[in-house]
């Protein structure tokens, strides 16, 4: 089974989902990571302790450009890591998140990832806030402590999205990213969880956010977005715009064009996220959440020691 439990979406409440994740995901992550979540969920330190000359492999975000200009040599800031961290979760609630298998659509994976990250951070005494968005910012949950804060975020995430007024508007990731630039003042951990389906133009605000904060970009995908099953002629609807087209899923040429277009979009997306200064981590609706988060932890650990 791909998901961490067997409850149907209709039976989910914030408390039930959180208890299920605590038992089936958080405990297993404890065993895999042996309690060291720093490279997965902890941000970089925020207090500057020293300056030194740049060395190959240093994080370019730590370059002190003022000192670099005066010395005519690149210098980087060294930090001491705080005991506590404030985290902000930017969570996609757009119509395209309703895609996926009936028992684990993409919006449920968003809730699972958000709740797991928030619970682990809150358990360590850290503060967690959230920005829920679709075509615009839907709700801001101010940072708070403890298990109650995790339930508060889940309560909003598990509510059915409101149907759009009039014509649907494509998701614009730049909107929540700009909102985060205004909301998040002190250097924090920012976790963006989305399928990244929407309007272009989000790379610049993501880059600005990544220069100020430790940003983790998580893309939620469903395998059928890359390869449709062979099921004859059917109407396919764009969840973001409502546009419908008739397609023949038995046509090998159509299936190949669909796969090639999806792979090209994915390559462009990954390059854009890298250009913004962070990495793209992919979590599938058919994937075990523990394995997915452990993989993210390992990739972030490698990046931290480069």
ZIGI-V388874 format. One record per residue. N is the residue number from 0. SS is DSSP state (alpha for helix, beta for strand, coil for the rest). OMEGA is omega in radians with two decimals (none if undefined). Layout:
BEGIN
n=N ss=SS omega=OMEGA
n=N ss=SS omega=OMEGA
END
This chain:
BEGIN
n=0 ss=coil omega=-3.08
n=1 ss=coil omega=-3.06
n=2 ss=coil omega=-3.11
n=3 ss=coil omega=3.12
n=4 ss=coil omega=-3.00
n=5 ss=coil omega=3.12
n=6 ss=coil omega=3.06
n=7 ss=coil omega=-3.13
n=8 ss=alpha omega=-3.12
n=9 ss=alpha omega=-3.10
n=10 ss=alpha omega=-3.06
n=11 ss=coil omega=2.91
n=12 ss=coil omega=3.10
n=13 ss=alpha omega=-3.11
n=14 ss=alpha omega=-3.14
n=15 ss=alpha omega=-3.13
n=16 ss=alpha omega=-3.11
n=17 ss=alpha omega=3.12
n=18 ss=alpha omega=3.12
n=19 ss=alpha omega=3.14
n=20 ss=alpha omega=3.10
n=21 ss=alpha omega=-3.08
n=22 ss=alpha omega=-2.97
n=23 ss=alpha omega=-3.08
n=24 ss=alpha omega=-3.05
n=25 ss=alpha omega=3.14
n=26 ss=alpha omega=3.12
n=27 ss=alpha omega=3.07
n=28 ss=alpha omega=3.07
n=29 ss=alpha omega=-3.13
n=30 ss=alpha omega=-3.09
n=31 ss=alpha omega=-3.04
n=32 ss=alpha omega=3.11
n=33 ss=coil omega=3.04
n=34 ss=coil omega=-3.11
n=35 ss=coil omega=-3.14
n=36 ss=coil omega=-3.00
n=37 ss=alpha omega=-3.07
n=38 ss=alpha omega=3.10
n=39 ss=alpha omega=-2.98
n=40 ss=alpha omega=-3.09
n=41 ss=coil omega=3.07
n=42 ss=coil omega=3.05
n=43 ss=coil omega=-3.12
n=44 ss=coil omega=-3.07
n=45 ss=coil omega=-3.12
n=46 ss=beta omega=3.13
n=47 ss=beta omega=3.14
n=48 ss=beta omega=-3.06
n=49 ss=beta omega=3.01
n=50 ss=beta omega=3.07
n=51 ss=beta omega=3.12
n=52 ss=beta omega=3.13
n=53 ss=coil omega=3.04
n=54 ss=coil omega=3.12
n=55 ss=coil omega=-3.12
n=56 ss=coil omega=3.09
n=57 ss=coil omega=3.10
n=58 ss=coil omega=-3.10
n=59 ss=alpha omega=3.12
n=60 ss=alpha omega=-3.10
n=61 ss=alpha omega=3.11
n=62 ss=beta omega=3.04
n=63 ss=coil omega=-3.00
n=64 ss=alpha omega=3.11
n=65 ss=alpha omega=3.12
n=66 ss=alpha omega=3.12
n=67 ss=alpha omega=-3.14
n=68 ss=alpha omega=-3.12
n=69 ss=alpha omega=-3.03
n=70 ss=alpha omega=-3.11
n=71 ss=coil omega=3.06
n=72 ss=coil omega=-3.13
n=73 ss=coil omega=3.08
n=74 ss=beta omega=3.11
n=75 ss=beta omega=3.07
n=76 ss=beta omega=3.02
n=77 ss=beta omega=-3.05
n=78 ss=beta omega=2.92
n=79 ss=beta omega=-3.05
n=80 ss=coil omega=3.06
n=81 ss=coil omega=3.07
n=82 ss=coil omega=-3.10
n=83 ss=coil omega=3.12
n=84 ss=coil omega=2.97
n=85 ss=beta omega=-3.13
n=86 ss=beta omega=3.03
n=87 ss=beta omega=3.09
n=88 ss=beta omega=3.07
n=89 ss=beta omega=-2.87
n=90 ss=beta omega=-3.05
n=91 ss=beta omega=3.09
n=92 ss=coil omega=-3.06
n=93 ss=coil omega=-3.09
n=94 ss=alpha omega=-3.12
n=95 ss=alpha omega=3.11
n=96 ss=alpha omega=3.07
n=97 ss=alpha omega=-3.13
n=98 ss=coil omega=3.09
n=99 ss=beta omega=3.12
n=100 ss=beta omega=-3.04
n=101 ss=coil omega=-3.05
n=102 ss=coil omega=3.12
n=103 ss=beta omega=3.08
n=104 ss=beta omega=-3.06
n=105 ss=alpha omega=-3.13
n=106 ss=alpha omega=3.08
n=107 ss=alpha omega=3.09
n=108 ss=alpha omega=3.06
n=109 ss=alpha omega=-3.14
n=110 ss=alpha omega=-3.14
n=111 ss=alpha omega=3.14
n=112 ss=alpha omega=-3.11
n=113 ss=alpha omega=-3.10
n=114 ss=alpha omega=3.14
n=115 ss=alpha omega=3.12
n=116 ss=alpha omega=-3.10
n=117 ss=alpha omega=-3.10
n=118 ss=alpha omega=-3.13
n=119 ss=alpha omega=3.12
n=120 ss=alpha omega=-3.12
n=121 ss=alpha omega=3.12
n=122 ss=alpha omega=3.12
n=123 ss=coil omega=3.10
n=124 ss=coil omega=-3.12
n=125 ss=coil omega=3.14
n=126 ss=beta omega=-3.11
n=127 ss=beta omega=3.02
n=128 ss=beta omega=-3.10
n=129 ss=beta omega=2.99
n=130 ss=beta omega=3.10
n=131 ss=beta omega=-3.05
n=132 ss=beta omega=2.90
n=133 ss=coil omega=3.05
n=134 ss=coil omega=3.08
n=135 ss=coil omega=3.09
n=136 ss=beta omega=-3.08
n=137 ss=beta omega=-3.10
n=138 ss=beta omega=3.01
n=139 ss=beta omega=3.06
n=140 ss=beta omega=-3.09
n=141 ss=beta omega=-3.12
n=142 ss=beta omega=3.11
n=143 ss=beta omega=-3.09
n=144 ss=coil omega=2.86
n=145 ss=alpha omega=-3.10
n=146 ss=alpha omega=3.12
n=147 ss=alpha omega=3.12
n=148 ss=alpha omega=3.10
n=149 ss=alpha omega=3.12
n=150 ss=alpha omega=3.12
n=151 ss=alpha omega=3.12
n=152 ss=alpha omega=-3.14
n=153 ss=alpha omega=3.14
n=154 ss=alpha omega=3.12
n=155 ss=alpha omega=-3.10
n=156 ss=alpha omega=-3.06
n=157 ss=coil omega=3.06
n=158 ss=coil omega=3.08
n=159 ss=coil omega=3.08
n=160 ss=coil omega=3.11
n=161 ss=coil omega=3.10
n=162 ss=coil omega=-3.08
n=163 ss=coil omega=3.03
n=164 ss=coil omega=3.12
n=165 ss=coil omega=-3.10
n=166 ss=coil omega=3.09
n=167 ss=coil omega=3.08
n=168 ss=coil omega=3.12
n=169 ss=coil omega=3.09
n=170 ss=coil omega=3.08
n=171 ss=coil omega=-3.10
n=172 ss=alpha omega=3.13
n=173 ss=alpha omega=-3.10
n=174 ss=alpha omega=3.11
n=175 ss=alpha omega=3.13
n=176 ss=alpha omega=3.08
n=177 ss=alpha omega=3.08
n=178 ss=alpha omega=3.13
n=179 ss=alpha omega=3.11
n=180 ss=alpha omega=3.11
n=181 ss=alpha omega=-3.07
n=182 ss=alpha omega=-2.96
n=183 ss=coil omega=-3.07
n=184 ss=coil omega=-3.14
n=185 ss=coil omega=-3.13
n=186 ss=coil omega=-3.01
n=187 ss=coil omega=2.97
n=188 ss=beta omega=3.12
n=189 ss=beta omega=-3.13
n=190 ss=beta omega=3.11
n=191 ss=beta omega=-3.14
n=192 ss=beta omega=-3.02
n=193 ss=beta omega=2.98
n=194 ss=coil omega=3.08
n=195 ss=coil omega=3.04
n=196 ss=coil omega=-3.12
n=197 ss=coil omega=-3.08
n=198 ss=coil omega=3.04
n=199 ss=coil omega=3.06
n=200 ss=coil omega=-3.12
n=201 ss=coil omega=-3.02
n=202 ss=alpha omega=-3.09
n=203 ss=alpha omega=3.10
n=204 ss=alpha omega=3.07
n=205 ss=alpha omega=3.11
n=206 ss=alpha omega=3.10
n=207 ss=alpha omega=3.13
n=208 ss=alpha omega=-3.11
n=209 ss=alpha omega=3.09
n=210 ss=alpha omega=-3.09
n=211 ss=alpha omega=-2.99
n=212 ss=coil omega=3.04
n=213 ss=beta omega=-3.02
n=214 ss=beta omega=3.03
n=215 ss=beta omega=-3.14
n=216 ss=beta omega=-3.12
n=217 ss=beta omega=3.11
n=218 ss=beta omega=3.09
n=219 ss=beta omega=-3.08
n=220 ss=beta omega=3.00
n=221 ss=coil omega=-3.09
n=222 ss=alpha omega=-3.10
n=223 ss=alpha omega=3.02
n=224 ss=alpha omega=3.13
n=225 ss=coil omega=-3.11
n=226 ss=coil omega=3.11
n=227 ss=coil omega=3.02
n=228 ss=coil omega=3.10
n=229 ss=coil omega=-3.05
n=230 ss=coil omega=3.10
n=231 ss=coil omega=-3.12
n=232 ss=beta omega=-3.12
n=233 ss=beta omega=3.02
n=234 ss=beta omega=3.11
n=235 ss=beta omega=-3.09
n=236 ss=beta omega=3.01
n=237 ss=coil omega=-3.06
n=238 ss=coil omega=-3.10
n=239 ss=coil omega=-3.05
n=240 ss=coil omega=-3.08
n=241 ss=coil omega=-3.14
n=242 ss=coil omega=-3.13
n=243 ss=beta omega=3.05
n=244 ss=beta omega=3.11
n=245 ss=beta omega=-3.10
n=246 ss=beta omega=3.06
n=247 ss=beta omega=-3.08
n=248 ss=coil omega=3.07
n=249 ss=coil omega=-3.10
n=250 ss=coil omega=-3.12
n=251 ss=alpha omega=3.14
n=252 ss=alpha omega=3.10
n=253 ss=alpha omega=-3.11
n=254 ss=alpha omega=3.14
n=255 ss=alpha omega=3.11
n=256 ss=alpha omega=3.11
n=257 ss=alpha omega=-3.12
n=258 ss=alpha omega=-3.13
n=259 ss=alpha omega=3.13
n=260 ss=alpha omega=3.13
n=261 ss=alpha omega=3.13
n=262 ss=alpha omega=3.10
n=263 ss=alpha omega=3.10
n=264 ss=alpha omega=-3.11
n=265 ss=alpha omega=3.13
n=266 ss=alpha omega=3.12
n=267 ss=alpha omega=3.12
n=268 ss=alpha omega=-3.13
n=269 ss=alpha omega=3.13
n=270 ss=alpha omega=3.12
n=271 ss=alpha omega=3.12
n=272 ss=alpha omega=3.11
n=273 ss=alpha omega=3.13
n=274 ss=alpha omega=3.12
n=275 ss=coil omega=3.06
n=276 ss=coil omega=3.09
n=277 ss=coil omega=-3.12
n=278 ss=coil omega=3.09
n=279 ss=beta omega=3.11
n=280 ss=beta omega=-3.04
n=281 ss=beta omega=3.07
n=282 ss=beta omega=-3.10
n=283 ss=beta omega=3.08
n=284 ss=coil omega=3.14
n=285 ss=coil omega=-3.01
n=286 ss=coil omega=3.04
n=287 ss=coil omega=-3.02
n=288 ss=alpha omega=3.13
n=289 ss=alpha omega=3.12
n=290 ss=alpha omega=-3.12
n=291 ss=alpha omega=-3.11
n=292 ss=alpha omega=3.07
n=293 ss=alpha omega=3.09
n=294 ss=alpha omega=3.10
n=295 ss=alpha omega=3.13
n=296 ss=alpha omega=-3.11
n=297 ss=alpha omega=3.12
n=298 ss=alpha omega=3.12
n=299 ss=alpha omega=3.08
n=300 ss=alpha omega=3.13
n=301 ss=alpha omega=-3.13
n=302 ss=alpha omega=-3.09
n=303 ss=alpha omega=-3.08
n=304 ss=alpha omega=3.12
n=305 ss=coil omega=none
END
